[in-house]
């Protein structure tokens, strides 16, 4: 994840909430950033920030972050029971190469292969939806002429334009046909980079009601465990909290429950156990698999503790793997002694 010292608002940080819950249960916790992965004598290690154990764990996240003492040490990744992926986008492919070497030894959330296939906004295309019942009409391209044509042929006067690898609402803008004179320059800006390379952009159907906000749903092992509505501020069309949006309670609609039911099995199959999805009007806009947030806000509006379900799941996966290892060892012993 991001460095411990870089956390400026621990009371709003999902990673901090998960760490706090683990420490409360007596688990040993260490964190490292992707740049701190290393190989020593052909063994994958990490320069870790280890949280020192304390007799009393502060109840508030702010106090916990402030009072927790840490120390630095290089440790082998295969020695851990769980690796929880919480690094922010964009994905570092070299980091995944390091994790490849330990993926059979440690349970990783989310799986290495899952992060490979789902770390950008193209992943929604894997869900079969020929009639656009759960996914809005979406175009992805570097071809400016094609994108302009898609805007002109759209039945709607409005569309959403965003970079393929953005996060936290960064770069998401609302475009209108009535302002076609600006669209060419906008596409030039989004596609063409100063170094001579180019970026993919996403052009997406504008969903009616988007101006009233979107819904963030957290799924654990393919099932929804929490949801909240994010409402845009007065001066921004984006509903992300980082862009000034606010949070409201939200009860899942029948369409949203159907959406989760349709995509849940595929998420689990791909090893995507802890996922945040963004939904507007019952349609899937985005799948967040690297560091989905929202737990602290859901806890506040619902007076709940979503992190407990996540850590329960982590513990259950460890127990499953440990029981399988013990059984295998016992069977091997029987064979060896025969």
ZINOR-V173547 format. One record per backbone hydrogen bond with DSSP energy under -0.5 kcal/mol. CO is the residue of the C=O (numbers start at 0). NH is the residue of the N-H. E is the energy in kcal/mol with one decimal. If there is no record, write none. Layout:
co & nh & e
CO & NH & E
CO & NH & E
This chain:
co & nh & e
2 & 5 & -1.2
3 & 6 & -1.3
5 & 7 & -0.8
8 & 11 & -2.2
9 & 12 & -1.4
11 & 13 & -0.6
12 & 16 & -1.8
13 & 17 & -2.1
14 & 18 & -2.5
15 & 19 & -2.7
16 & 20 & -2.0
17 & 21 & -2.0
18 & 22 & -2.6
19 & 23 & -2.4
20 & 24 & -1.3
21 & 26 & -2.3
22 & 25 & -1.8
28 & 50 & -2.3
30 & 48 & -3.2
32 & 35 & -2.3
33 & 36 & -1.4
35 & 46 & -2.7
37 & 44 & -3.6
39 & 42 & -1.6
42 & 39 & -2.8
43 & 76 & -2.0
43 & 77 & -0.5
44 & 37 & -2.5
45 & 47 & -1.2
45 & 74 & -2.3
47 & 49 & -0.7
47 & 72 & -1.9
48 & 30 & -2.3
49 & 51 & -0.6
49 & 70 & -1.8
55 & 57 & -0.6
59 & 63 & -2.5
60 & 64 & -2.5
61 & 65 & -1.9
62 & 66 & -3.0
63 & 67 & -1.8
68 & 51 & -2.8
70 & 49 & -3.3
72 & 47 & -2.7
72 & 74 & -0.5
74 & 45 & -1.9
75 & 78 & -1.4
76 & 79 & -1.8
80 & 106 & -1.4
81 & 83 & -0.5
82 & 84 & -0.6
82 & 108 & -2.8
83 & 85 & -0.6
90 & 92 & -0.8
91 & 94 & -0.7
91 & 95 & -1.1
92 & 96 & -1.4
93 & 97 & -1.7
94 & 98 & -2.1
95 & 99 & -2.0
96 & 100 & -0.7
97 & 100 & -1.1
98 & 101 & -1.6
98 & 102 & -0.9
101 & 104 & -1.6
101 & 105 & -1.8
105 & 107 & -0.6
106 & 82 & -2.4
107 & 109 & -0.5
108 & 84 & -4.7
110 & 114 & -2.5
111 & 115 & -1.9
112 & 116 & -2.1
113 & 117 & -1.6
114 & 118 & -1.0
119 & 122 & -1.6
120 & 123 & -0.6
121 & 124 & -2.1
122 & 125 & -2.3
123 & 126 & -1.2
125 & 127 & -0.7
128 & 131 & -1.9
133 & 283 & -4.4
136 & 204 & -3.0
138 & 202 & -3.2
140 & 200 & -2.0
141 & 143 & -0.9
142 & 146 & -2.1
143 & 147 & -2.6
144 & 148 & -2.1
145 & 149 & -2.2
146 & 150 & -2.0
147 & 151 & -2.4
148 & 152 & -2.2
149 & 153 & -0.8
150 & 153 & -0.6
156 & 176 & -2.4
157 & 205 & -0.9
158 & 174 & -2.9
159 & 203 & -2.7
160 & 172 & -2.8
161 & 201 & -3.2
162 & 165 & -1.0
163 & 120 & -1.1
166 & 169 & -1.4
168 & 171 & -1.5
170 & 172 & -0.5
172 & 160 & -2.7
172 & 174 & -0.5
174 & 158 & -2.1
175 & 178 & -1.9
176 & 179 & -1.5
178 & 181 & -2.1
178 & 182 & -0.6
179 & 182 & -0.8
179 & 183 & -0.8
181 & 185 & -2.0
182 & 186 & -2.7
183 & 187 & -2.2
184 & 188 & -2.1
185 & 189 & -2.3
186 & 190 & -2.7
187 & 191 & -2.2
190 & 198 & -2.7
192 & 195 & -1.6
196 & 192 & -2.6
199 & 163 & -1.7
200 & 140 & -1.8
201 & 161 & -2.0
201 & 203 & -0.5
202 & 138 & -3.0
203 & 159 & -2.8
205 & 207 & -0.5
206 & 209 & -2.1
208 & 211 & -1.7
209 & 212 & -1.7
213 & 229 & -3.2
214 & 216 & -0.6
214 & 278 & -2.7
215 & 227 & -1.8
216 & 276 & -2.9
217 & 224 & -3.0
217 & 225 & -1.0
218 & 274 & -2.4
219 & 222 & -1.6
222 & 219 & -3.2
225 & 217 & -2.6
227 & 215 & -2.4
228 & 230 & -0.6
228 & 247 & -2.5
229 & 213 & -1.7
230 & 245 & -2.6
232 & 235 & -1.0
237 & 232 & -0.6
239 & 242 & -1.4
239 & 244 & -2.3
240 & 243 & -1.8
245 & 230 & -3.0
247 & 228 & -2.6
249 & 251 & -0.5
252 & 256 & -2.3
253 & 257 & -2.1
254 & 258 & -2.3
255 & 259 & -2.3
256 & 260 & -2.1
257 & 261 & -2.1
258 & 262 & -2.2
259 & 263 & -2.3
260 & 264 & -0.6
262 & 266 & -2.1
263 & 267 & -2.2
264 & 268 & -2.4
265 & 269 & -1.8
266 & 271 & -3.1
267 & 270 & -1.9
270 & 110 & -2.6
270 & 272 & -1.1
272 & 220 & -2.7
272 & 274 & -0.5
274 & 218 & -3.2
275 & 287 & -3.6
276 & 216 & -2.6
276 & 278 & -0.5
277 & 284 & -3.0
277 & 285 & -1.3
278 & 214 & -2.9
279 & 282 & -2.1
282 & 279 & -2.2
282 & 284 & -0.5
283 & 135 & -0.6
285 & 277 & -2.3
286 & 288 & -0.6
287 & 275 & -2.5
293 & 297 & -2.6
294 & 298 & -2.6
295 & 299 & -1.6
296 & 300 & -2.3
297 & 301 & -2.1
298 & 302 & -1.4
298 & 303 & -0.8
304 & 307 & -1.4
304 & 308 & -0.6
305 & 308 & -1.0
305 & 309 & -1.2
306 & 310 & -2.5
307 & 311 & -2.3
308 & 312 & -1.9
309 & 313 & -2.1
310 & 314 & -2.5
311 & 315 & -2.2
312 & 316 & -2.3
313 & 317 & -2.0
314 & 318 & -2.4
315 & 319 & -2.2
316 & 320 & -2.3
317 & 321 & -2.7
318 & 322 & -2.5
319 & 323 & -2.1
320 & 324 & -2.0
321 & 325 & -2.5
322 & 326 & -2.3
323 & 327 & -2.4
324 & 328 & -2.6
325 & 329 & -2.4
326 & 330 & -2.5
327 & 331 & -2.4
328 & 332 & -2.1
329 & 333 & -1.9
330 & 334 & -1.9
331 & 335 & -2.8
332 & 336 & -2.1
333 & 337 & -0.6
334 & 337 & -1.0
